Structure formats: C-alpha cells, structure tokens
Amino acid sequence: MQKSYIFLADGFEEIEALAPLDILRRAGMPVITVSISDSLTVTGAHGARVEADALFTDNDMSAAEWLILPGGMPGASNLAACKPLTDLLVAQAARGGKIAAICASPALVLAPLGILNGIDATCYPGMATNSKLIGWKEDEPVVSTNRVITAHGPGASMLFGLTIAAISTGQAHAHEIGEAMMVYPRTMNQYF
C-alpha cells in the first residue's frame, strides 16, 4: 500500500489532523504526518504542540496514495502559502491521485489551484467566496468523488477519516473501524 501524508502547518485544526490520522492507522494505512516548516514541532490552532513524523523535504511524495490537508486558521492559509506543497497538490491532481481537505483548506488551498473545478465540494461555511466555483455544498459534512474528498469542519473529522479509509481499504473495513469507535452505522451509511 502506498504511503499517505497529512500536512501540518502552524495553526492547523488539531482534531482535523489527528482524528483522520488515528482512523487511517487503525485501517492499516501507512500515514506520515509532515511539517511544512523547518521544525518537526507544529503548534495547532488551539495551542496543542504536535511532533510531526517528518519534514516536507524528508520524503519523496510523488507516488502518494493520499495528500491530506487539515484546516484551521491560520493553518490553511499557511498550507496555501507553501509553494512546494501546492506544486505537489497540482501534480497529484494531474496524475489522478487522491487528495483530501477539510474545513478552510478546500476553499483556501484546493480551489485556487483549480483542483475543485467541475466537481462538488464542501468547506467550512462562509469560506467558499470564489463565485467562479460552482458545486459548493457547505451544508454537507463530507463530499467525495473517490479522488477528491472534502469535509466542512471539525465535527466532520471522523467521517472525513472514515471516508478516506473506505476508499482505500473498502467500505466494510471502514464500517468495522467506525463501529468500534462508536460512530453510528446510520451516519456512515449516508456518506460511504
């Protein structure tokens, strides 16, 4: 199984990074947390300090299964300002690779890169201000095309992670993980 990467920038929304990380590792997926700064220690939007597994320059991520972006402010803005990351995202999209973003990151990182053009997506309410984009479904917790997954905020973090797991490891496996974590099957059935 190819590696997936969760990118951490100062100001990231902690639950949006750590809940999917936990779920994907429970699913048996190799996931690496990556700091986009020159320090492995990244401080979240609510002051939690997290030690990333690697620095951006430590990995060749050109064959990644998933590139995953938590939101949070100013975390999403910091991700958008990281040119090596945005170049990687554009290359991933061009090769048909998988990308997942939650909260502000779909609107602030993916939309300006054109990655969401022509597909439905969701984001944190009020963040989708680019009128050229259509298909924003801000009232939906998770929107998936099987290649691009977006989610609207912290409360959707578990469904976001489970949707990624469902695409990579199968729906039945994701349901088992979700049920063990006390996510209601009815909720999961609605999204994957």
Contacts in CASP RR format, 6 or more apart in sequence:
PFRMAT RR
TARGET T0000
AUTHOR 0000-0000-0000
METHOD contacts of the structure
MODEL  1
MQKSYIFLADGFEEIEALAPLDILRRAGMPVITVSISDSLTVTGAHGARV
EADALFTDNDMSAAEWLILPGGMPGASNLAACKPLTDLLVAQAARGGKIA
AICASPALVLAPLGILNGIDATCYPGMATNSKLIGWKEDEPVVSTNRVIT
AHGPGASMLFGLTIAAISTGQAHAHEIGEAMMVYPRTMNQYF
1 28 0 8 1.000
1 29 0 8 1.000
1 30 0 8 1.000
1 65 0 8 1.000
1 168 0 8 1.000
2 30 0 8 1.000
2 63 0 8 1.000
2 64 0 8 1.000
2 65 0 8 1.000
3 30 0 8 1.000
3 31 0 8 1.000
3 32 0 8 1.000
3 59 0 8 1.000
3 61 0 8 1.000
3 64 0 8 1.000
3 65 0 8 1.000
4 24 0 8 1.000
4 29 0 8 1.000
4 30 0 8 1.000
4 31 0 8 1.000
4 32 0 8 1.000
4 64 0 8 1.000
4 65 0 8 1.000
4 66 0 8 1.000
4 67 0 8 1.000
4 68 0 8 1.000
4 164 0 8 1.000
4 168 0 8 1.000
5 31 0 8 1.000
5 32 0 8 1.000
5 33 0 8 1.000
5 34 0 8 1.000
5 59 0 8 1.000
5 61 0 8 1.000
5 64 0 8 1.000
5 66 0 8 1.000
5 67 0 8 1.000
5 68 0 8 1.000
6 17 0 8 1.000
6 20 0 8 1.000
6 21 0 8 1.000
6 31 0 8 1.000
6 32 0 8 1.000
6 33 0 8 1.000
6 34 0 8 1.000
6 68 0 8 1.000
6 69 0 8 1.000
6 70 0 8 1.000
7 34 0 8 1.000
7 36 0 8 1.000
7 56 0 8 1.000
7 67 0 8 1.000
7 68 0 8 1.000
7 69 0 8 1.000
7 70 0 8 1.000
7 79 0 8 1.000
7 82 0 8 1.000
7 85 0 8 1.000
8 17 0 8 1.000
8 33 0 8 1.000
8 34 0 8 1.000
8 35 0 8 1.000
8 36 0 8 1.000
8 42 0 8 1.000
8 44 0 8 1.000
8 50 0 8 1.000
8 52 0 8 1.000
8 70 0 8 1.000
9 35 0 8 1.000
9 36 0 8 1.000
9 37 0 8 1.000
9 42 0 8 1.000
9 74 0 8 1.000
9 75 0 8 1.000
9 76 0 8 1.000
9 78 0 8 1.000
9 79 0 8 1.000
9 82 0 8 1.000
10 37 0 8 1.000
10 42 0 8 1.000
10 43 0 8 1.000
10 44 0 8 1.000
10 74 0 8 1.000
10 75 0 8 1.000
10 78 0 8 1.000
11 42 0 8 1.000
11 43 0 8 1.000
11 44 0 8 1.000
11 45 0 8 1.000
11 72 0 8 1.000
11 73 0 8 1.000
11 74 0 8 1.000
11 75 0 8 1.000
11 78 0 8 1.000
12 42 0 8 1.000
12 44 0 8 1.000
12 45 0 8 1.000
12 70 0 8 1.000
12 71 0 8 1.000
12 72 0 8 1.000
12 75 0 8 1.000
13 44 0 8 1.000
13 45 0 8 1.000
13 70 0 8 1.000
13 71 0 8 1.000
13 72 0 8 1.000
13 75 0 8 1.000
13 102 0 8 1.000
13 103 0 8 1.000
13 153 0 8 1.000
13 154 0 8 1.000
14 44 0 8 1.000
14 45 0 8 1.000
14 46 0 8 1.000
14 47 0 8 1.000
14 48 0 8 1.000
14 50 0 8 1.000
15 154 0 8 1.000
15 155 0 8 1.000
15 157 0 8 1.000
16 70 0 8 1.000
16 71 0 8 1.000
16 72 0 8 1.000
16 102 0 8 1.000
16 103 0 8 1.000
16 151 0 8 1.000
16 153 0 8 1.000
16 154 0 8 1.000
16 157 0 8 1.000
16 160 0 8 1.000
17 33 0 8 1.000
17 50 0 8 1.000
17 70 0 8 1.000
18 50 0 8 1.000
19 157 0 8 1.000
19 158 0 8 1.000
19 160 0 8 1.000
19 161 0 8 1.000
20 68 0 8 1.000
20 70 0 8 1.000
20 100 0 8 1.000
20 102 0 8 1.000
20 157 0 8 1.000
20 160 0 8 1.000
20 161 0 8 1.000
20 164 0 8 1.000
21 31 0 8 1.000
21 33 0 8 1.000
23 158 0 8 1.000
23 161 0 8 1.000
23 162 0 8 1.000
23 164 0 8 1.000
23 165 0 8 1.000
23 177 0 8 1.000
23 178 0 8 1.000
23 181 0 8 1.000
24 31 0 8 1.000
24 161 0 8 1.000
24 164 0 8 1.000
24 165 0 8 1.000
24 168 0 8 1.000
25 31 0 8 1.000
26 165 0 8 1.000
26 177 0 8 1.000
26 180 0 8 1.000
26 181 0 8 1.000
27 165 0 8 1.000
27 168 0 8 1.000
27 169 0 8 1.000
27 173 0 8 1.000
27 174 0 8 1.000
27 177 0 8 1.000
28 169 0 8 1.000
29 65 0 8 1.000
29 165 0 8 1.000
29 168 0 8 1.000
29 169 0 8 1.000
31 68 0 8 1.000
32 53 0 8 1.000
32 54 0 8 1.000
32 59 0 8 1.000
33 50 0 8 1.000
33 52 0 8 1.000
33 53 0 8 1.000
33 54 0 8 1.000
34 52 0 8 1.000
34 53 0 8 1.000
34 54 0 8 1.000
34 55 0 8 1.000
34 56 0 8 1.000
34 58 0 8 1.000
34 59 0 8 1.000
34 61 0 8 1.000
35 41 0 8 1.000
35 42 0 8 1.000
35 52 0 8 1.000
35 54 0 8 1.000
35 55 0 8 1.000
35 56 0 8 1.000
36 56 0 8 1.000
36 78 0 8 1.000
36 79 0 8 1.000
36 82 0 8 1.000
36 84 0 8 1.000
36 85 0 8 1.000
37 55 0 8 1.000
38 55 0 8 1.000
39 55 0 8 1.000
40 51 0 8 1.000
40 52 0 8 1.000
40 53 0 8 1.000
40 54 0 8 1.000
40 55 0 8 1.000
41 49 0 8 1.000
41 50 0 8 1.000
41 51 0 8 1.000
41 52 0 8 1.000
42 49 0 8 1.000
42 50 0 8 1.000
42 51 0 8 1.000
42 52 0 8 1.000
43 49 0 8 1.000
43 50 0 8 1.000
44 50 0 8 1.000
44 75 0 8 1.000
45 72 0 8 1.000
45 73 0 8 1.000
45 74 0 8 1.000
45 75 0 8 1.000
56 82 0 8 1.000
56 84 0 8 1.000
56 85 0 8 1.000
61 67 0 8 1.000
61 88 0 8 1.000
62 88 0 8 1.000
62 91 0 8 1.000
64 92 0 8 1.000
64 97 0 8 1.000
65 97 0 8 1.000
65 98 0 8 1.000
65 168 0 8 1.000
66 98 0 8 1.000
66 99 0 8 1.000
66 100 0 8 1.000
66 164 0 8 1.000
66 168 0 8 1.000
67 88 0 8 1.000
67 89 0 8 1.000
67 92 0 8 1.000
67 98 0 8 1.000
67 99 0 8 1.000
67 100 0 8 1.000
68 99 0 8 1.000
68 100 0 8 1.000
68 101 0 8 1.000
68 164 0 8 1.000
69 76 0 8 1.000
69 79 0 8 1.000
69 99 0 8 1.000
69 100 0 8 1.000
69 101 0 8 1.000
69 102 0 8 1.000
69 105 0 8 1.000
69 109 0 8 1.000
69 110 0 8 1.000
70 76 0 8 1.000
70 102 0 8 1.000
70 103 0 8 1.000
70 105 0 8 1.000
71 79 0 8 1.000
71 101 0 8 1.000
71 102 0 8 1.000
71 103 0 8 1.000
71 104 0 8 1.000
71 105 0 8 1.000
71 124 0 8 1.000
71 153 0 8 1.000
72 103 0 8 1.000
72 104 0 8 1.000
72 105 0 8 1.000
73 104 0 8 1.000
75 104 0 8 1.000
76 103 0 8 1.000
76 104 0 8 1.000
76 105 0 8 1.000
76 107 0 8 1.000
76 108 0 8 1.000
76 109 0 8 1.000
77 104 0 8 1.000
77 108 0 8 1.000
79 85 0 8 1.000
79 105 0 8 1.000
79 108 0 8 1.000
79 109 0 8 1.000
80 86 0 8 1.000
80 108 0 8 1.000
80 109 0 8 1.000
80 112 0 8 1.000
86 109 0 8 1.000
86 113 0 8 1.000
89 99 0 8 1.000
89 109 0 8 1.000
89 110 0 8 1.000
89 113 0 8 1.000
89 115 0 8 1.000
90 113 0 8 1.000
90 115 0 8 1.000
92 98 0 8 1.000
92 99 0 8 1.000
93 99 0 8 1.000
93 113 0 8 1.000
93 114 0 8 1.000
93 115 0 8 1.000
93 148 0 8 1.000
96 147 0 8 1.000
97 147 0 8 1.000
98 147 0 8 1.000
98 148 0 8 1.000
98 149 0 8 1.000
98 167 0 8 1.000
99 110 0 8 1.000
99 115 0 8 1.000
99 147 0 8 1.000
99 148 0 8 1.000
99 149 0 8 1.000
100 148 0 8 1.000
100 149 0 8 1.000
100 150 0 8 1.000
100 151 0 8 1.000
100 160 0 8 1.000
100 161 0 8 1.000
100 163 0 8 1.000
100 164 0 8 1.000
101 109 0 8 1.000
101 110 0 8 1.000
101 123 0 8 1.000
101 149 0 8 1.000
101 150 0 8 1.000
101 151 0 8 1.000
102 150 0 8 1.000
102 151 0 8 1.000
102 152 0 8 1.000
102 153 0 8 1.000
102 156 0 8 1.000
102 157 0 8 1.000
102 160 0 8 1.000
103 123 0 8 1.000
103 124 0 8 1.000
103 127 0 8 1.000
103 151 0 8 1.000
103 152 0 8 1.000
103 153 0 8 1.000
103 154 0 8 1.000
104 123 0 8 1.000
104 124 0 8 1.000
104 127 0 8 1.000
105 123 0 8 1.000
106 116 0 8 1.000
106 121 0 8 1.000
106 122 0 8 1.000
106 123 0 8 1.000
106 127 0 8 1.000
106 128 0 8 1.000
106 150 0 8 1.000
107 123 0 8 1.000
107 124 0 8 1.000
107 127 0 8 1.000
107 128 0 8 1.000
107 129 0 8 1.000
107 130 0 8 1.000
108 127 0 8 1.000
110 116 0 8 1.000
110 121 0 8 1.000
110 148 0 8 1.000
110 150 0 8 1.000
111 121 0 8 1.000
111 128 0 8 1.000
111 130 0 8 1.000
111 133 0 8 1.000
112 130 0 8 1.000
115 148 0 8 1.000
116 133 0 8 1.000
116 148 0 8 1.000
116 150 0 8 1.000
117 133 0 8 1.000
118 134 0 8 1.000
118 135 0 8 1.000
119 135 0 8 1.000
119 145 0 8 1.000
119 148 0 8 1.000
120 135 0 8 1.000
120 136 0 8 1.000
120 137 0 8 1.000
120 143 0 8 1.000
120 145 0 8 1.000
121 135 0 8 1.000
121 136 0 8 1.000
121 137 0 8 1.000
121 143 0 8 1.000
121 148 0 8 1.000
121 150 0 8 1.000
122 136 0 8 1.000
122 137 0 8 1.000
122 138 0 8 1.000
122 139 0 8 1.000
122 140 0 8 1.000
122 141 0 8 1.000
122 142 0 8 1.000
122 143 0 8 1.000
122 150 0 8 1.000
122 151 0 8 1.000
122 152 0 8 1.000
123 136 0 8 1.000
123 138 0 8 1.000
123 150 0 8 1.000
123 152 0 8 1.000
124 138 0 8 1.000
124 152 0 8 1.000
124 153 0 8 1.000
125 138 0 8 1.000
125 139 0 8 1.000
125 152 0 8 1.000
126 138 0 8 1.000
128 136 0 8 1.000
128 138 0 8 1.000
137 143 0 8 1.000
138 152 0 8 1.000
139 152 0 8 1.000
140 152 0 8 1.000
141 151 0 8 1.000
141 152 0 8 1.000
141 153 0 8 1.000
141 155 0 8 1.000
141 156 0 8 1.000
141 159 0 8 1.000
141 160 0 8 1.000
141 191 0 8 1.000
142 149 0 8 1.000
142 150 0 8 1.000
142 151 0 8 1.000
142 152 0 8 1.000
142 156 0 8 1.000
142 159 0 8 1.000
142 160 0 8 1.000
142 163 0 8 1.000
142 191 0 8 1.000
143 149 0 8 1.000
143 150 0 8 1.000
143 151 0 8 1.000
144 150 0 8 1.000
144 163 0 8 1.000
144 167 0 8 1.000
144 191 0 8 1.000
144 192 0 8 1.000
146 167 0 8 1.000
149 160 0 8 1.000
149 163 0 8 1.000
149 164 0 8 1.000
149 167 0 8 1.000
151 157 0 8 1.000
151 159 0 8 1.000
151 160 0 8 1.000
151 163 0 8 1.000
158 178 0 8 1.000
158 181 0 8 1.000
158 183 0 8 1.000
159 183 0 8 1.000
159 187 0 8 1.000
159 188 0 8 1.000
159 191 0 8 1.000
162 174 0 8 1.000
162 177 0 8 1.000
162 178 0 8 1.000
162 183 0 8 1.000
162 188 0 8 1.000
162 191 0 8 1.000
162 192 0 8 1.000
163 174 0 8 1.000
163 191 0 8 1.000
163 192 0 8 1.000
165 173 0 8 1.000
165 174 0 8 1.000
165 177 0 8 1.000
166 173 0 8 1.000
166 174 0 8 1.000
166 175 0 8 1.000
166 192 0 8 1.000
167 192 0 8 1.000
171 192 0 8 1.000
174 188 0 8 1.000
174 192 0 8 1.000
175 185 0 8 1.000
175 188 0 8 1.000
178 188 0 8 1.000
179 185 0 8 1.000
END
